[in-house]
């Protein structure tokens, strides 16, 4: 069995992609993992620092 997509599946993917509602790309990763939370905390701190300077 090959791992390439069948033509029918390709068609289905295209249809689904066309039907999908266009959404803005996420500007930051909001995960609930240790690494993700740490990154969010760091970004929040950097933003707060930038706000204090302005």
N, C-alpha and C positions, 0 to 999 in steps of 0.2 A: 504494500500500500504506500503510495507516494504522499509526501507531505505538502505537495503543491495544491493550491486551491482549485476546486473544480469550477468550470465556467458558471454553473448554476449558483454556486456560493459567491462567486465574484459579483454576479448580478444582484444577489440578495444584499451584499455588503454595500454596493453602490446605492441601491434603493433606500436602505436604512440611513446611509450618510446623507442622502438628499432630504429625507424626512426629518432628520434631527434638527432641533431648534438651535440656531446659532447663538452661542454663548461666549462671553468674554473669557479669554484665557486667564487662569488663576495667576495672580501676581506673586503669591507666596505659597509654600507648601504648608498645609494645615493638617498635619497628622497627629495622632495621639501616641506616637512612639517616643521613647526617651530622646532619641536624636532629633526628631521633629520638634518636640516641645522645647528642647534646648535651643534650636535654631530660631524658633518663634520668639523665645525670650530674648535672645541676643538681638534680633531685628527690632523688637519692641523697644529695647534699651537704646539702640542706635537711633531710632526715630525720636525717642524722647529727648536724647542728647541734642539732636538737630533742632528740635522744637525750642529747647531751652536757649540755644545760641541765637536763634532768630529773633 
